[in-house]
């Protein structure tokens, strides 16, 4: 995934940079409406792809969303500058929105076949940006023409059906696997005989309370913990993999904020100084648990 991400960044830098360079070089030859559409398409695709890459590589949500917004805004401003204020507004707004969408998509799919979707987005990006470059060259050169009417709709439909069939084949075959799934399943099977069915743990009577928490594909075990007010608690969290939203642990009520959980066991401590029920969760708030202080 990392090699494909680096390759994608290189391709995106070259094609996006070339498109922006041609916009600045030929701004007097390009029609205003054509330039406006080019800027919008350019920033939409570049922001989407940049946001997605940051989402699948960061392991969290806040950073890729912020980075995707900034990249999209900057690209929109730079690309729209030679066209005019309307192009700047359109490009910047489109870049911000597409950057957010890409980051959210990457954060959601970071542990569910991110490489396949990245390959699809890269292919779509290359096709669309290739057409953008071709359009700029043709539209600013009076000696060249581009006639899309000569392309048969049947050929376009056939190519689309082939791509859909290829995607469905990859999705249904063993070539597409969820990273870490086999390891997580194996870990769950190994702990089935020793782990209690009930995920509730009561350590209110212990003088030196210690919690051994396991991360599974379905959440935290245990996920309901009873502790004594004022007694320091040692929390050992075992994470079988580090490429998911489980990489971040949060219990804000007891000053555990965005704790990075690497693969293996992470030792934490907290002191429950107030009675009540408090929530702990992963970085994306998808998996949660409860601490009951008595």
GUZA-82024 format. One record per residue (C-alpha): residue in three letters; x, y, z. Coordinates in Angstrom, 2 decimals. Layout:
<atoms>
+-----+---------+---------+---------+
!   r !      xx !      yy !      zz !
+-----+---------+---------+---------+
! ALA !       X !       Y !       Z !
...
+-----+---------+---------+---------+
</atoms>
This chain:
<atoms>
+-----+---------+---------+---------+
!   r !      xx !      yy !      zz !
+-----+---------+---------+---------+
! UNK !    0.00 !    0.00 !    0.00 !
! UNK !    2.83 !    2.40 !    0.83 !
! UNK !    4.57 !    1.90 !   -2.52 !
! UNK !    1.30 !    2.50 !   -4.38 !
! UNK !    0.67 !    5.60 !   -2.26 !
! UNK !    4.12 !    7.00 !   -3.10 !
! UNK !    3.59 !    6.19 !   -6.78 !
! UNK !    0.19 !    7.90 !   -6.67 !
! UNK !    1.67 !   11.01 !   -5.04 !
! UNK !    4.33 !   11.22 !   -7.77 !
! UNK !    1.76 !   10.80 !  -10.57 !
! UNK !   -0.58 !   13.31 !   -8.95 !
! UNK !    2.22 !   15.85 !   -8.51 !
! UNK !    3.28 !   15.55 !  -12.14 !
! UNK !   -0.19 !   15.68 !  -13.70 !
! UNK !   -1.63 !   18.32 !  -11.36 !
! UNK !    1.52 !   20.43 !  -11.66 !
! UNK !    1.47 !   20.15 !  -15.45 !
! UNK !   -2.19 !   21.17 !  -15.59 !
! UNK !   -1.63 !   24.21 !  -13.37 !
! UNK !    1.46 !   25.17 !  -15.38 !
! UNK !   -0.51 !   25.06 !  -18.64 !
! UNK !   -3.30 !   27.12 !  -17.07 !
! UNK !   -0.84 !   29.86 !  -16.08 !
! UNK !    1.00 !   29.72 !  -19.39 !
! UNK !   -2.10 !   29.81 !  -21.62 !
! UNK !   -4.52 !   31.84 !  -19.51 !
! UNK !   -4.95 !   34.43 !  -22.29 !
! UNK !   -5.79 !   31.78 !  -24.88 !
! UNK !   -8.23 !   29.75 !  -22.77 !
! UNK !  -11.89 !   30.77 !  -22.72 !
! UNK !  -13.14 !   31.91 !  -19.31 !
! UNK !  -15.85 !   29.25 !  -19.05 !
! UNK !  -13.46 !   26.53 !  -20.19 !
! UNK !  -10.90 !   27.63 !  -17.61 !
! UNK !  -13.54 !   27.63 !  -14.90 !
! UNK !  -14.56 !   24.04 !  -15.66 !
! UNK !  -10.92 !   22.91 !  -15.88 !
! UNK !  -10.11 !   24.43 !  -12.48 !
! UNK !  -13.14 !   22.79 !  -10.87 !
! UNK !  -12.36 !   19.33 !  -12.30 !
! UNK !   -8.67 !   19.65 !  -11.47 !
! UNK !   -9.18 !   20.61 !   -7.82 !
! UNK !  -11.98 !   18.09 !   -7.31 !
! UNK !   -9.92 !   15.10 !   -8.46 !
! UNK !   -6.66 !   16.25 !   -6.86 !
! UNK !   -8.31 !   17.09 !   -3.53 !
! UNK !  -10.18 !   13.79 !   -3.46 !
! UNK !   -7.06 !   11.73 !   -4.12 !
! UNK !   -4.85 !   13.73 !   -1.74 !
! UNK !   -7.43 !   13.47 !    1.04 !
! UNK !   -7.86 !    9.73 !    0.50 !
! UNK !   -4.11 !    9.07 !    0.70 !
! UNK !   -3.78 !   11.05 !    3.93 !
! UNK !   -6.80 !    9.20 !    5.33 !
! UNK !   -5.46 !    5.68 !    4.72 !
! UNK !   -1.94 !    6.51 !    5.95 !
! UNK !   -2.63 !    8.58 !    9.06 !
! UNK !   -4.66 !    6.09 !   11.12 !
! UNK !   -6.90 !    8.82 !   12.53 !
! UNK !   -9.59 !   11.27 !   11.40 !
! UNK !   -8.73 !   14.84 !   12.42 !
! UNK !   -5.34 !   15.10 !   10.68 !
! UNK !   -6.37 !   13.81 !    7.21 !
! UNK !   -9.50 !   15.97 !    7.14 !
! UNK !   -7.50 !   19.08 !    7.97 !
! UNK !   -4.73 !   18.20 !    5.53 !
! UNK !   -7.21 !   17.37 !    2.76 !
! UNK !   -8.99 !   20.70 !    3.25 !
! UNK !   -5.74 !   22.67 !    3.07 !
! UNK !   -4.41 !   20.83 !    0.01 !
! UNK !   -7.71 !   21.27 !   -1.83 !
! UNK !   -7.93 !   24.96 !   -0.92 !
! UNK !   -4.33 !   25.70 !   -1.98 !
! UNK !   -4.69 !   23.83 !   -5.28 !
! UNK !   -7.96 !   25.62 !   -6.02 !
! UNK !   -6.46 !   29.03 !   -5.31 !
! UNK !   -3.32 !   28.42 !   -7.39 !
! UNK !   -5.21 !   26.85 !  -10.31 !
! UNK !   -7.90 !   29.54 !  -10.37 !
! UNK !   -5.59 !   32.56 !  -10.04 !
! UNK !   -4.80 !   32.98 !  -13.78 !
! UNK !   -8.49 !   32.60 !  -14.73 !
! UNK !  -10.09 !   35.07 !  -12.33 !
! UNK !  -11.75 !   35.58 !   -8.97 !
! UNK !  -14.71 !   33.35 !   -9.85 !
! UNK !  -12.36 !   30.49 !  -10.72 !
! UNK !  -10.51 !   31.01 !   -7.43 !
! UNK !  -13.76 !   30.83 !   -5.46 !
! UNK !  -15.02 !   27.78 !   -7.36 !
! UNK !  -11.69 !   25.96 !   -7.26 !
! UNK !  -11.02 !   26.63 !   -3.57 !
! UNK !  -14.52 !   25.60 !   -2.47 !
! UNK !  -14.44 !   22.48 !   -4.63 !
! UNK !  -10.97 !   21.59 !   -3.35 !
! UNK !  -12.00 !   21.94 !    0.30 !
! UNK !  -15.10 !   19.77 !   -0.11 !
! UNK !  -13.35 !   17.09 !   -2.16 !
! UNK !  -10.43 !   17.04 !    0.30 !
! UNK !  -12.83 !   16.39 !    3.18 !
! UNK !  -14.66 !   13.68 !    1.23 !
! UNK !  -11.39 !   11.97 !    0.30 !
! UNK !  -10.09 !   12.08 !    3.87 !
! UNK !  -13.32 !   10.63 !    5.28 !
! UNK !  -13.31 !    7.89 !    2.65 !
! UNK !   -9.69 !    7.04 !    3.41 !
! UNK !  -10.23 !    6.99 !    7.18 !
! UNK !  -13.25 !    4.69 !    6.81 !
! UNK !  -11.57 !    2.30 !    4.36 !
! UNK !   -8.07 !    2.33 !    5.87 !
! UNK !   -8.53 !   -1.23 !    7.18 !
! UNK !  -10.95 !   -2.46 !    4.48 !
! UNK !   -9.16 !   -2.92 !    1.13 !
! UNK !   -7.63 !    0.59 !    0.90 !
! UNK !   -5.22 !   -0.45 !   -1.88 !
! UNK !   -7.97 !   -1.56 !   -4.26 !
! UNK !   -9.89 !    1.70 !   -3.89 !
! UNK !   -6.66 !    3.68 !   -4.22 !
! UNK !   -5.93 !    1.89 !   -7.49 !
! UNK !   -9.43 !    2.68 !   -8.77 !
! UNK !   -9.16 !    6.34 !   -7.78 !
! UNK !   -5.72 !    6.57 !   -9.38 !
! UNK !   -7.03 !    5.10 !  -12.63 !
! UNK !   -9.98 !    7.50 !  -12.72 !
! UNK !   -7.67 !   10.40 !  -11.84 !
! UNK !   -5.22 !    9.58 !  -14.66 !
! UNK !   -8.05 !    9.34 !  -17.22 !
! UNK !   -9.73 !   12.59 !  -16.17 !
! UNK !   -6.52 !   14.60 !  -15.73 !
! UNK !   -5.26 !   13.21 !  -19.03 !
! UNK !   -8.37 !   14.58 !  -20.70 !
! UNK !   -7.89 !   17.90 !  -18.90 !
! UNK !   -4.32 !   18.20 !  -20.21 !
! UNK !   -5.46 !   17.21 !  -23.69 !
! UNK !   -8.29 !   19.76 !  -23.61 !
! UNK !   -5.99 !   22.59 !  -22.52 !
! UNK !   -3.48 !   21.78 !  -25.26 !
! UNK !   -6.14 !   21.51 !  -27.97 !
! UNK !   -8.16 !   24.54 !  -26.84 !
! UNK !   -5.11 !   26.80 !  -26.78 !
! UNK !   -3.72 !   25.58 !  -30.10 !
! UNK !   -5.68 !   26.56 !  -33.18 !
! UNK !   -4.06 !   23.85 !  -35.28 !
! UNK !   -5.43 !   20.96 !  -33.19 !
! UNK !   -8.99 !   19.70 !  -32.82 !
! UNK !  -10.66 !   17.20 !  -30.52 !
! UNK !  -13.78 !   15.49 !  -31.85 !
! UNK !  -15.41 !   13.21 !  -29.27 !
! UNK !  -18.33 !   12.49 !  -31.60 !
! UNK !  -16.13 !   10.01 !  -33.45 !
! UNK !  -16.03 !    7.75 !  -30.39 !
! UNK !  -18.74 !    5.12 !  -30.51 !
! UNK !  -21.05 !    5.00 !  -27.45 !
! UNK !  -20.92 !    1.21 !  -27.74 !
! UNK !  -17.14 !    1.26 !  -27.20 !
! UNK !  -17.51 !    3.47 !  -24.14 !
! UNK !  -20.24 !    1.23 !  -22.71 !
! UNK !  -18.18 !   -1.89 !  -23.39 !
! UNK !  -15.14 !   -0.44 !  -21.64 !
! UNK !  -17.30 !    0.54 !  -18.67 !
! UNK !  -18.79 !   -2.93 !  -18.38 !
! UNK !  -15.32 !   -4.48 !  -18.51 !
! UNK !  -14.16 !   -2.24 !  -15.65 !
! UNK !  -17.24 !   -3.07 !  -13.56 !
! UNK !  -16.76 !   -6.80 !  -14.22 !
! UNK !  -13.10 !   -6.53 !  -13.20 !
! UNK !  -14.02 !   -4.77 !   -9.96 !
! UNK !  -16.68 !   -7.38 !   -9.12 !
! UNK !  -14.19 !  -10.16 !   -9.85 !
! UNK !  -11.58 !   -8.64 !   -7.54 !
! UNK !  -14.17 !   -8.05 !   -4.83 !
! UNK !  -15.43 !  -11.63 !   -4.88 !
! UNK !  -12.02 !  -13.31 !   -5.22 !
! UNK !   -9.30 !  -14.05 !   -2.69 !
! UNK !   -7.22 !  -11.21 !   -4.14 !
! UNK !   -9.15 !   -8.77 !   -1.98 !
! UNK !   -8.55 !   -9.29 !    1.72 !
! UNK !   -8.99 !   -7.10 !    4.72 !
! UNK !   -5.49 !   -6.34 !    6.07 !
! UNK !   -4.96 !   -7.93 !    9.46 !
! UNK !   -8.20 !   -9.92 !    9.27 !
! UNK !   -6.54 !  -13.34 !    9.40 !
! UNK !   -4.32 !  -12.28 !   12.32 !
! UNK !   -7.26 !  -10.84 !   14.23 !
! UNK !   -9.36 !  -13.94 !   13.61 !
! UNK !   -6.50 !  -16.17 !   14.74 !
! UNK !   -6.02 !  -14.09 !   17.87 !
! UNK !   -9.72 !  -14.31 !   18.64 !
! UNK !   -9.70 !  -18.08 !   18.17 !
! UNK !   -6.67 !  -18.46 !   20.43 !
! UNK !   -8.37 !  -16.51 !   23.19 !
! UNK !  -11.81 !  -18.09 !   22.87 !
! UNK !  -11.13 !  -20.79 !   25.43 !
! UNK !   -9.66 !  -18.39 !   28.02 !
! UNK !  -11.82 !  -15.29 !   27.52 !
! UNK !  -15.11 !  -15.14 !   29.40 !
! UNK !  -18.27 !  -14.71 !   27.41 !
! UNK !  -19.30 !  -11.79 !   29.61 !
! UNK !  -17.23 !   -8.71 !   28.78 !
! UNK !  -17.91 !   -7.06 !   32.15 !
! UNK !  -15.07 !   -6.83 !   34.68 !
! UNK !  -15.43 !   -5.83 !   38.36 !
! UNK !  -12.22 !   -4.78 !   40.15 !
! UNK !  -13.77 !   -2.63 !   42.88 !
! UNK !  -12.52 !   -4.96 !   45.64 !
! UNK !   -8.92 !   -5.15 !   44.47 !
! UNK !   -6.24 !   -3.11 !   46.24 !
! UNK !   -3.99 !   -2.92 !   43.17 !
! UNK !   -6.47 !   -3.12 !   40.30 !
! UNK !   -5.11 !   -4.18 !   36.94 !
! UNK !   -7.08 !   -4.55 !   33.69 !
! UNK !   -5.95 !   -6.76 !   30.81 !
! UNK !   -7.90 !   -5.48 !   27.80 !
! UNK !   -7.88 !   -7.20 !   24.40 !
! UNK !   -8.79 !   -5.55 !   21.10 !
! UNK !  -10.83 !   -7.85 !   18.84 !
! UNK !  -12.49 !   -7.25 !   15.45 !
! UNK !  -15.77 !   -6.56 !   17.27 !
! UNK !  -14.48 !   -4.17 !   19.93 !
! UNK !  -12.86 !   -4.14 !   23.37 !
! UNK !  -12.83 !   -7.08 !   25.79 !
! UNK !  -13.81 !   -6.30 !   28.49 !
! UNK !  -15.94 !   -3.35 !   27.47 !
! UNK !  -17.70 !   -2.71 !   30.80 !
! UNK !  -15.36 !   -2.10 !   33.74 !
! UNK !  -16.29 !   -1.41 !   37.37 !
! UNK !  -13.65 !    0.41 !   39.43 !
! UNK !  -13.34 !    2.01 !   42.87 !
! UNK !  -13.28 !    5.79 !   43.23 !
! UNK !   -9.87 !    7.19 !   44.12 !
! UNK !   -7.93 !    3.96 !   43.50 !
! UNK !   -5.32 !    4.12 !   40.69 !
! UNK !   -5.95 !    1.60 !   37.91 !
! UNK !   -3.39 !   -0.02 !   35.61 !
! UNK !   -4.78 !   -0.61 !   32.11 !
! UNK !   -2.88 !   -2.90 !   29.72 !
! UNK !   -4.32 !   -2.83 !   26.19 !
! UNK !   -3.23 !   -5.52 !   23.71 !
! UNK !   -3.61 !   -4.53 !   20.06 !
! UNK !   -2.97 !   -7.31 !   17.47 !
! UNK !   -2.49 !   -4.79 !   14.64 !
! UNK !   -1.81 !   -1.07 !   14.21 !
! UNK !   -3.59 !   -0.23 !   10.92 !
! UNK !   -7.12 !    0.57 !   12.09 !
! UNK !   -9.08 !    3.06 !   14.12 !
! UNK !   -8.10 !    0.97 !   17.17 !
! UNK !   -4.66 !    2.57 !   16.87 !
! UNK !   -5.98 !    5.47 !   18.96 !
! UNK !   -7.54 !    5.10 !   22.43 !
! UNK !   -9.48 !    7.81 !   24.24 !
! UNK !  -10.87 !    8.16 !   27.77 !
! UNK !  -11.14 !   11.97 !   28.02 !
! UNK !  -12.79 !   12.03 !   31.44 !
! UNK !   -9.58 !   10.66 !   32.94 !
! UNK !   -7.08 !   12.56 !   30.76 !
! UNK !   -6.38 !    9.76 !   28.27 !
! UNK !   -6.63 !   11.65 !   24.97 !
! UNK !   -5.61 !   10.24 !   21.57 !
! UNK !   -3.26 !    7.63 !   23.04 !
! UNK !   -1.36 !    5.90 !   20.22 !
! UNK !   -1.62 !    2.09 !   20.49 !
! UNK !    1.08 !    0.29 !   18.55 !
! UNK !    0.92 !   -3.43 !   17.78 !
! UNK !    1.45 !   -5.27 !   21.06 !
! UNK !    0.63 !   -4.22 !   24.61 !
! UNK !    0.41 !   -0.62 !   25.78 !
! UNK !    0.46 !    0.16 !   29.51 !
! UNK !   -1.71 !    3.03 !   30.76 !
! UNK !   -2.73 !    4.27 !   34.20 !
! UNK !   -5.60 !    6.45 !   35.37 !
! UNK !   -7.23 !    7.42 !   38.65 !
! UNK !  -11.06 !    7.51 !   38.71 !
! UNK !  -11.66 !   10.54 !   40.94 !
! UNK !  -15.40 !   10.89 !   40.44 !
! UNK !  -18.35 !    8.52 !   40.58 !
! UNK !  -20.52 !    7.79 !   37.56 !
! UNK !  -20.37 !    6.14 !   34.14 !
! UNK !  -17.73 !    7.23 !   31.66 !
! UNK !  -17.01 !    6.23 !   28.07 !
! UNK !  -13.79 !    5.10 !   26.43 !
! UNK !  -13.51 !    4.60 !   22.67 !
! UNK !  -11.29 !    4.26 !   19.62 !
! UNK !  -10.09 !    7.29 !   17.69 !
! UNK !  -13.14 !    7.37 !   15.40 !
! UNK !  -15.72 !    6.64 !   18.16 !
! UNK !  -16.81 !    3.52 !   16.29 !
! UNK !  -16.06 !    1.09 !   19.16 !
! UNK !  -16.83 !    2.08 !   22.73 !
! UNK !  -16.83 !    0.81 !   26.29 !
! UNK !  -17.90 !    2.01 !   29.72 !
! UNK !  -16.08 !    2.60 !   33.00 !
! UNK !  -18.37 !    2.54 !   36.04 !
! UNK !  -16.88 !    4.30 !   39.08 !
! UNK !  -18.43 !    3.35 !   42.42 !
+-----+---------+---------+---------+
</atoms>
